[in-house]
Amino acid sequence: MTTLPQHHPLHSTTADSRLIRAYRGDRPEVTPVWFMRQAGRSLPEYRELRTGTDMLDSCLDPALSSEITLQPIRRHGVDAAIFFSDIMVPLLLAGVDVRIESGVGPVIGTPIQTPEAVERLVATDPAVLDEALEPVREGVRRTVAGLAEIGDGSTPLIGFAGAPFTLAAYLVAGRPSKDHLAARTLMRAHPVAWARLTDWCADVTGRFVRAQVDAGASAAQLFDSWAGSLPLDAYVQHVAPASSRALDHVRGLTASDGRPLPLVHFGVGAMELYGAMQLGVDAIGVDWRTPLDVAHARMGGDVTVQGNLDPALLGAPWETIAAAIDEVLRQGSAARAHVFNLGHGVPPETDPTVLTRIVEHVHAA
């Protein structure tokens, strides 16, 4: 066990917040709510701020990343901030030729598709990130200072990182893929090289989230965007060990009261994987495809659920949205605690007033 830095907010201001209580299994009187991709996306003030600035450049500008993170807290009154960054940032800082193309997503200059290419990549020591991540740390420090000035100052910041499988899938395919066939082929044809690749990704992404936590994030979430493309046996054998290794970078960090930093694991399309995704985390995020109570039954163990309003509902009439919220809250009551969220990210075309209204409805339920 390692105690978090002396002035970390989890020692004091955020320890009894709704979100941290729920992650730790202490169901608060009011269900906490935040949204994935809430930092920007649908907000006009975000679009104005980002005009003319590349996505990855925005992530590495501490003043910009902090302001974007704080915008939805001021507007929506959500119970947590999630740091504005991108899962590609640690790859970029580790020397990978990666860019984010509008309308496409992450694009890798030289895809990693052979064991030889894997060996060339993993020759880069992940420790190279330790100094390169300073803009991320500074962005988090600025955000935590800003959160201390909003409301009662108890709003926690969530740090995050991409899961090793998701990063590896991008590295192998070179761009987004519908079926991740290239990554799954490397996994099956060259399992030793695959393990080398995902272990490297785990250490790179683990350092990324550790930098956020050391600078003041009060919880950490691992995002596995493409886990749902895998059958259970492949996930257990070829993916879960690397995900656990990534989480190990922040596992065992404790507040001054001895309670550990809350850890969250989220996978898209992970219907058959929830039991295998436990990996010693405190909460598991559920996308819109599986009812929360069904997902919780598959998880087993004492775990908080997070989710899972279908983002497609955000364009529906309010009466439809409200009924769906109530059903999600009912299903979430099956677990020890529930953090309300969408089943994935906020669509860019969402009316921001709808998000504010959702927060108010959840808080009043």
Backbone torsions as a table, in degrees:
resi	resn	phi	psi	omega
1	MET	NA	138.6	178.9
2	THR	-127.1	128.4	-179.9
3	THR	-76.2	137.5	177.7
4	LEU	-62.2	159.2	-179.5
5	PRO	-51.5	151.9	-169.9
6	GLN	-52.0	-41.0	-174.2
7	HIS	-99.5	19.3	-179.1
8	HIS	-65.2	136.3	-177.2
9	PRO	-63.6	-20.8	179.8
10	LEU	-69.3	-15.5	173.9
11	HIS	-73.0	-22.5	-170.3
12	SER	-144.1	-79.1	-165.9
13	THR	-67.0	-36.3	-174.3
14	THR	-98.6	-6.6	-171.8
15	ALA	-59.6	-35.4	-177.7
16	ASP	-107.0	18.1	176.9
17	SER	-68.0	159.0	-179.5
18	ARG	-56.8	-43.9	-175.7
19	LEU	-64.0	-49.5	-176.9
20	ILE	-65.7	-39.6	176.0
21	ARG	-59.5	-46.0	-178.8
22	ALA	-64.7	-44.0	178.1
23	TYR	-59.1	-34.9	-178.4
24	ARG	-83.9	-0.2	175.4
25	GLY	94.5	5.2	177.3
26	ASP	-97.9	95.5	-173.8
27	ARG	-63.2	115.8	-179.7
28	PRO	-74.9	165.3	-179.1
29	GLU	-64.8	-31.0	179.2
30	VAL	-115.8	129.3	-179.3
31	THR	-68.5	125.2	178.1
32	PRO	-73.2	152.1	-178.8
33	VAL	-143.4	137.3	167.8
34	TRP	-148.6	170.6	-176.4
35	PHE	-125.5	135.1	170.8
36	MET	-67.0	141.4	-174.7
37	ARG	60.1	31.4	178.6
38	GLN	-77.1	-22.6	-176.7
39	ALA	-77.5	81.2	179.8
40	GLY	110.9	-126.1	177.3
41	ARG	56.1	-83.0	-172.6
42	SER	-92.4	-4.7	-173.4
43	LEU	-88.2	128.1	177.8
44	PRO	-61.6	-33.2	179.4
45	GLU	-67.8	-29.7	174.7
46	TYR	-68.1	-48.5	-178.4
47	ARG	-60.9	-38.2	178.3
48	GLU	-65.0	-41.3	-178.0
49	LEU	-68.7	-34.2	-175.9
50	ARG	-85.0	-7.6	-176.1
51	THR	-54.6	123.2	176.4
52	GLY	80.7	5.7	-178.5
53	THR	-117.1	126.7	177.5
54	ASP	-60.7	147.0	-177.4
55	MET	-56.5	-51.9	-177.0
56	LEU	-67.9	-32.9	174.6
57	ASP	-64.0	-39.1	178.2
58	SER	-60.6	-41.3	-178.3
59	CYS	-64.7	-27.1	-176.5
60	LEU	-101.9	12.4	172.8
61	ASP	-103.1	103.3	-173.2
62	PRO	-55.3	-41.1	-179.9
63	ALA	-66.1	-40.8	-178.3
64	LEU	-71.1	-46.8	-178.8
65	SER	-62.6	-36.9	179.1
66	SER	-67.3	-47.8	-178.9
67	GLU	-61.9	-42.1	179.6
68	ILE	-64.1	-38.3	178.6
69	THR	-63.4	-37.3	-175.2
70	LEU	-79.4	-23.7	-174.6
71	GLN	-54.3	-49.9	-178.9
72	PRO	-70.1	-21.1	176.3
73	ILE	-68.1	-45.3	179.3
74	ARG	-65.2	-39.9	-173.3
75	ARG	-81.3	-44.9	-170.1
76	HIS	-100.2	-19.9	-176.6
77	GLY	70.3	30.4	178.1
78	VAL	-68.6	164.6	-173.5
79	ASP	-90.7	1.1	177.8
80	ALA	-158.1	150.5	169.2
81	ALA	-100.1	148.1	170.2
82	ILE	-119.8	129.9	-170.2
83	PHE	-60.9	134.2	178.8
84	PHE	-78.2	111.2	176.0
85	SER	-161.3	-159.3	-179.4
86	ASP	-148.1	146.5	-178.0
87	ILE	-65.1	-16.1	179.0
88	MET	-80.9	-14.0	-175.3
89	VAL	-55.4	-49.2	-179.0
90	PRO	-64.8	-30.7	176.1
91	LEU	-65.5	-44.3	178.3
92	LEU	-58.8	-46.4	-177.3
93	LEU	-70.4	-20.9	176.9
94	ALA	-85.5	-0.4	175.4
95	GLY	102.6	5.1	178.4
96	VAL	-75.0	137.6	176.8
97	ASP	-78.6	93.3	-177.6
98	VAL	-132.4	141.4	174.3
99	ARG	-140.4	160.8	176.8
100	ILE	-111.1	113.2	-178.7
101	GLU	-91.7	131.9	178.8
102	SER	-59.0	130.6	179.7
103	GLY	80.4	-4.5	-179.6
104	VAL	-119.3	-56.0	-175.5
105	GLY	115.3	-159.5	-178.2
106	PRO	-64.9	134.9	177.8
107	VAL	-128.2	127.3	-179.2
108	ILE	-97.5	128.8	-177.3
109	GLY	-60.8	-44.3	179.8
110	THR	-128.8	98.2	-179.4
111	PRO	-58.1	150.2	-177.8
112	ILE	-101.5	94.7	-168.8
113	GLN	-121.4	2.6	179.2
114	THR	-135.3	159.9	175.5
115	PRO	-57.0	-35.0	179.0
116	GLU	-65.6	-40.4	178.0
117	ALA	-66.5	-37.1	176.5
118	VAL	-59.9	-46.2	-177.9
119	GLU	-63.1	-37.0	177.3
120	ARG	-64.7	-39.4	-179.1
121	LEU	-68.5	-48.5	-173.4
122	VAL	-73.9	-6.6	172.8
123	ALA	-66.6	-18.1	175.0
124	THR	-77.1	118.0	-178.9
125	ASP	-70.8	122.7	178.2
126	PRO	-55.7	-19.9	179.0
127	ALA	-63.5	-15.2	176.8
128	VAL	-59.5	-21.3	-178.2
129	LEU	-73.8	-24.8	-169.1
130	ASP	-53.8	-42.2	177.7
131	GLU	-84.4	-36.1	-176.1
132	ALA	-65.7	-22.3	-177.3
133	LEU	-82.7	4.6	-177.6
134	GLU	-58.4	-38.5	176.6
135	PRO	-61.9	-30.8	176.4
136	VAL	-69.1	-46.8	178.3
137	ARG	-58.7	-44.1	-178.8
138	GLU	-65.5	-38.2	176.2
139	GLY	-61.7	-41.0	177.8
140	VAL	-66.1	-45.0	179.5
141	ARG	-58.7	-43.4	178.3
142	ARG	-63.6	-39.5	-179.9
143	THR	-65.1	-46.1	179.9
144	VAL	-61.1	-39.7	176.9
145	ALA	-64.3	-39.5	178.0
146	GLY	-67.0	-39.4	178.8
147	LEU	-64.3	-32.2	-179.8
148	ALA	-65.7	-17.0	-178.4
149	GLU	-101.4	2.4	-179.0
150	ILE	-106.7	129.4	179.5
151	GLY	59.4	-131.8	179.9
152	ASP	-90.3	7.3	175.6
153	GLY	78.4	12.2	-174.0
154	SER	-101.6	2.0	-176.4
155	THR	-68.1	122.1	-179.1
156	PRO	-82.7	156.4	173.2
157	LEU	-103.5	134.1	175.7
158	ILE	-98.4	126.3	171.2
159	GLY	-89.6	158.9	-177.3
160	PHE	-150.9	165.1	175.2
161	ALA	-156.6	157.8	175.4
162	GLY	-80.5	141.9	178.5
163	ALA	-69.1	151.6	-177.6
164	PRO	-55.3	-38.4	-179.4
165	PHE	-63.2	-42.9	-179.7
166	THR	-63.6	-44.1	177.8
167	LEU	-63.7	-43.8	180.0
168	ALA	-63.3	-38.1	179.7
169	ALA	-61.3	-41.1	176.1
170	TYR	-67.0	-43.2	-177.9
171	LEU	-62.3	-39.0	-177.0
172	VAL	-77.0	-46.9	-177.8
173	ALA	-76.8	-28.1	-179.7
174	GLY	87.7	-7.6	-179.3
175	ARG	-171.0	173.3	178.1
176	PRO	-57.5	147.3	-178.0
177	SER	-136.4	147.3	179.4
178	LYS	-77.1	-36.0	-175.2
179	ASP	-120.1	-6.1	178.7
180	HIS	55.5	36.4	-176.9
181	LEU	-62.4	-41.1	-178.6
182	ALA	-61.6	-44.1	179.6
183	ALA	-66.7	-43.5	-179.6
184	ARG	-66.1	-31.9	177.6
185	THR	-68.6	-46.0	176.9
186	LEU	-60.0	-40.9	179.4
187	MET	-57.4	-44.2	-175.8
188	ARG	-82.4	-38.8	-174.8
189	ALA	-79.9	-32.3	-175.9
190	HIS	-135.6	69.5	-174.1
191	PRO	-61.1	-31.7	179.3
192	VAL	-68.5	-45.1	177.4
193	ALA	-63.7	-39.5	178.5
194	TRP	-60.4	-43.9	179.2
195	ALA	-63.6	-38.7	176.9
196	ARG	-61.9	-43.2	-179.2
197	LEU	-65.1	-49.2	-176.3
198	THR	-71.0	-30.2	174.7
199	ASP	-65.9	-41.0	177.4
200	TRP	-63.3	-45.0	177.6
201	CYS	-60.1	-38.6	179.8
202	ALA	-62.1	-41.6	-178.8
203	ASP	-73.6	-34.0	177.2
204	VAL	-67.8	-50.1	-177.9
205	THR	-72.4	-30.7	176.7
206	GLY	-64.9	-39.0	176.5
207	ARG	-65.8	-35.4	178.9
208	PHE	-61.5	-49.4	-178.5
209	VAL	-72.9	-31.2	177.8
210	ARG	-65.0	-37.2	177.4
211	ALA	-60.8	-40.2	179.1
212	GLN	-66.0	-43.0	-179.2
213	VAL	-66.9	-45.8	179.6
214	ASP	-59.3	-30.5	-178.6
215	ALA	-86.0	-7.2	174.2
216	GLY	137.1	-1.0	177.0
217	ALA	-67.6	137.7	-173.4
218	SER	-97.7	-2.8	175.4
219	ALA	-156.5	163.6	-179.0
220	ALA	-136.4	132.9	179.9
221	GLN	-121.6	132.2	176.0
222	LEU	-100.7	121.1	-178.1
223	PHE	-98.1	122.7	173.5
224	ASP	-115.7	87.8	-174.0
225	SER	-64.0	-28.4	-171.9
226	TRP	-116.0	12.9	-178.5
227	ALA	-58.0	-33.3	-176.1
228	GLY	-66.5	-7.3	177.6
229	SER	-81.4	-3.9	-173.1
230	LEU	-108.7	144.6	168.6
231	PRO	-73.6	161.1	-174.6
232	LEU	-57.6	-43.5	-176.2
233	ASP	-64.1	-40.0	178.7
234	ALA	-67.2	-39.3	178.8
235	TYR	-61.9	-48.1	-177.6
236	VAL	-62.3	-43.6	-174.4
237	GLN	-81.2	-39.8	-167.9
238	HIS	-112.6	-6.5	-174.9
239	VAL	-126.1	-49.0	-176.0
240	ALA	-55.2	-40.8	179.9
241	PRO	-59.7	-40.3	179.6
242	ALA	-70.8	-37.5	177.0
243	SER	-62.5	-42.0	177.4
244	SER	-62.8	-38.7	178.5
245	ARG	-63.5	-40.3	177.0
246	ALA	-62.1	-44.1	179.8
247	LEU	-66.1	-27.8	179.5
248	ASP	-59.5	-23.7	-179.9
249	HIS	-66.2	-22.2	178.6
250	VAL	-123.9	-0.8	178.8
251	ARG	-72.3	138.7	176.8
252	GLY	86.8	-1.6	172.6
253	LEU	-74.7	130.3	-173.6
254	THR	-125.6	155.5	172.1
255	ALA	-80.0	175.1	-177.0
256	SER	-65.6	-20.0	177.8
257	ASP	-86.9	3.7	177.5
258	GLY	89.5	-6.2	-179.5
259	ARG	-83.0	138.5	-174.4
260	PRO	-77.1	158.4	171.5
261	LEU	-58.9	128.1	178.9
262	PRO	-67.3	137.7	179.5
263	LEU	-118.5	137.9	-177.4
264	VAL	-127.4	142.0	179.3
265	HIS	-125.7	128.6	-179.2
266	PHE	-131.1	132.3	176.1
267	GLY	-132.9	139.9	178.5
268	VAL	-86.8	133.1	178.8
269	GLY	66.7	29.5	-172.0
270	ALA	-91.5	32.8	-171.1
271	MET	-51.8	-43.4	-177.7
272	GLU	-92.9	1.9	-170.6
273	LEU	-107.4	-4.4	-168.9
274	TYR	-58.4	-38.1	177.6
275	GLY	-63.1	-39.4	-178.6
276	ALA	-77.4	-15.9	-178.5
277	MET	-86.1	-2.0	-176.5
278	GLN	-58.0	-55.6	170.8
279	LEU	47.0	29.2	177.3
280	GLY	74.8	19.0	-179.7
281	VAL	-86.9	168.0	-178.9
282	ASP	-90.8	-28.0	-177.1
283	ALA	-145.5	149.1	176.8
284	ILE	-125.2	127.6	177.2
285	GLY	-82.4	144.0	-176.4
286	VAL	-123.1	131.0	177.7
287	ASP	-79.6	-174.4	-170.8
288	TRP	-77.1	-8.0	-172.6
289	ARG	-79.1	-23.6	-174.2
290	THR	-122.2	126.7	176.5
291	PRO	-56.2	143.2	-175.4
292	LEU	-58.4	-39.8	-178.3
293	ASP	-69.1	-35.0	176.8
294	VAL	-67.4	-45.6	178.9
295	ALA	-60.5	-43.2	-179.3
296	HIS	-61.6	-39.8	178.7
297	ALA	-62.3	-33.3	179.0
298	ARG	-75.7	-26.1	-177.4
299	MET	-68.2	-44.0	-173.7
300	GLY	69.4	158.5	176.8
301	GLY	78.5	-179.9	-175.4
302	ASP	-95.5	95.8	-173.2
303	VAL	-141.7	144.9	175.0
304	THR	-83.2	145.4	175.9
305	VAL	-104.8	151.7	178.8
306	GLN	-133.0	132.2	178.7
307	GLY	139.4	-160.4	-8.7
308	ASN	-151.0	49.5	178.7
309	LEU	-64.2	132.0	179.2
310	ASP	-63.7	121.2	179.8
311	PRO	-57.5	-24.5	179.3
312	ALA	-64.7	-21.3	-179.0
313	LEU	-73.7	-15.1	-174.6
314	LEU	-65.6	-16.6	176.8
315	GLY	-99.5	5.7	-178.5
316	ALA	-85.5	167.4	174.2
317	PRO	-59.7	151.2	-175.2
318	TRP	-58.0	-38.8	-178.7
319	GLU	-59.4	-37.2	178.1
320	THR	-68.7	-42.9	178.7
321	ILE	-62.4	-46.1	-176.9
322	ALA	-62.0	-41.4	178.8
323	ALA	-64.6	-39.0	179.3
324	ALA	-67.3	-39.6	176.4
325	ILE	-59.0	-47.2	-178.3
326	ASP	-61.3	-36.5	178.8
327	GLU	-70.0	-40.3	176.8
328	VAL	-62.0	-42.8	178.5
329	LEU	-63.3	-38.7	177.6
330	ARG	-63.1	-46.2	-179.9
331	GLN	-65.4	-36.4	-179.9
332	GLY	-67.3	-17.7	179.5
333	SER	-70.0	-10.4	178.3
334	ALA	-71.2	-23.2	-177.3
335	ALA	-94.2	171.2	179.7
336	ARG	-63.4	-31.6	176.7
337	ALA	-159.8	163.7	-174.9
338	HIS	-140.2	131.8	170.5
339	VAL	-108.6	117.7	-178.1
340	PHE	-75.2	138.5	-179.5
341	ASN	-159.3	176.1	169.2
342	LEU	-80.4	167.4	175.7
343	GLY	-78.0	-6.1	171.6
344	HIS	-166.1	-148.7	-172.6
345	GLY	-84.0	166.0	176.8
346	VAL	-72.4	122.4	174.8
347	PRO	-63.5	140.6	-176.3
348	PRO	-58.7	-29.0	-176.1
349	GLU	-83.7	2.7	-177.6
350	THR	-63.2	137.4	172.9
351	ASP	-71.7	117.8	-177.0
352	PRO	-57.5	-29.1	-179.5
353	THR	-65.6	-26.1	177.5
354	VAL	-67.4	-40.8	178.6
355	LEU	-63.2	-42.7	177.9
356	THR	-61.2	-40.5	-179.3
357	ARG	-67.5	-35.8	176.8
358	ILE	-62.9	-45.0	179.1
359	VAL	-58.6	-46.6	-179.5
360	GLU	-62.1	-39.9	-179.1
361	HIS	-66.9	-44.1	179.0
362	VAL	-62.7	-43.9	-178.7
363	HIS	-65.5	-28.9	-178.0
364	ALA	-87.9	-12.5	-174.6
365	ALA	-67.0	NA	NA
